[in-house]
């Protein structure tokens, strides 16, 4: 019932999924940087730090797996948009190219959370 805890406060399912993912990642010692970073190329749901590693997180939610799991919905095109957006974030914030980084996915299928590190 982790996901449904956010149901009654007027948030959309996407916003609830992001709030659930943020809470989950914080419980696993990641430090929050920002959410919903966007530029012309696309949007990154969450940007966190895991120790010295900058983590770009895509959050996906599926109530039913009829059309695939949440993690299965991240296409190659979506991955490329996230990479390009991450590059923009790093340039805009003057983060050096030697900064360690990774791309994670938090997939929420109904109330089951899967955290996929280094997803792509």
Helices and strands as residue ranges (DSSP letters): G 3-9, H 13-27, E 31-39, E 42-50, E 53-62, G 71-73, H 76-92, E 101-109, E 112-116
